Amino acid sequence: MCKPFKEYLSLLREYTREIITFGGMCLVCFVYTDFKQIVQNQASTSAHTVDVLRSMDMRLSHIEQNTAR
């Protein structure tokens, strides 16, 4: 009963670097995809904000021209 458990522990001890490296690479991939999604959302929000500000600027300039007459 204890023999397989000791074998698993010895394998874990032997391949600790490889396991940590693989886990680190998985974590890097997860963080990269999450960061990529955040940046894409931020870019689309910024583009929408620019469009809204342009339209507001055009409306304001039109109102200023009408009141200056």
C-alpha positions in Angstrom: 0.0 0.0 0.0 2.8 2.5 0.9 5.1 1.4 -1.9 3.1 3.1 -4.8 2.8 6.2 -2.7 6.5 6.3 -2.0 7.1 5.8 -5.7 4.9 8.7 -6.6 6.6 10.9 -4.1 10.0 10.0 -5.5 8.8 10.8 -9.0 7.5 14.1 -7.7 10.8 14.8 -6.0 12.7 13.8 -9.2 10.7 15.9 -11.6 10.0 18.9 -9.4 11.6 21.4 -11.8 9.7 20.1 -14.8 6.4 20.2 -13.0 7.0 23.8 -11.8 8.2 24.8 -15.3 5.0 23.3 -16.9 2.8 25.0 -14.3 4.6 28.3 -14.9 4.1 28.1 -18.6 0.4 27.3 -18.1 0.1 30.3 -15.8 1.9 32.5 -18.4 -0.5 31.4 -21.1 -3.5 32.1 -18.9 -2.2 35.6 -17.9 -1.4 36.4 -21.5 -4.9 35.5 -22.8 -6.5 37.4 -20.0 -4.4 40.5 -20.6 -5.0 40.3 -24.3 -8.8 40.3 -23.7 -8.6 43.2 -21.3 -6.5 45.2 -23.8 -9.0 44.5 -26.6 -11.9 45.6 -24.4 -10.1 48.7 -23.5 -9.3 49.5 -27.1 -12.9 49.1 -28.2 -14.1 51.3 -25.3 -11.6 54.0 -26.2 -12.7 53.9 -29.8 -16.3 54.3 -28.7 -15.4 57.2 -26.4 -13.5 59.0 -29.2 -16.6 58.7 -31.5 -18.9 60.1 -28.8 -16.5 63.0 -28.1 -16.3 63.8 -31.8 -20.0 63.9 -32.1 -20.3 66.1 -29.0 -17.6 68.4 -30.4 -19.4 68.7 -33.7 -22.8 69.4 -32.0 -21.2 72.0 -29.7 -19.5 73.8 -32.6 -22.8 73.8 -34.4 -24.5 75.3 -31.4 -21.7 77.9 -31.0 -22.1 78.9 -34.6 -25.9 79.3 -34.3 -25.6 81.4 -31.1 -22.9 83.6 -32.6 -25.2 84.8 -35.4 
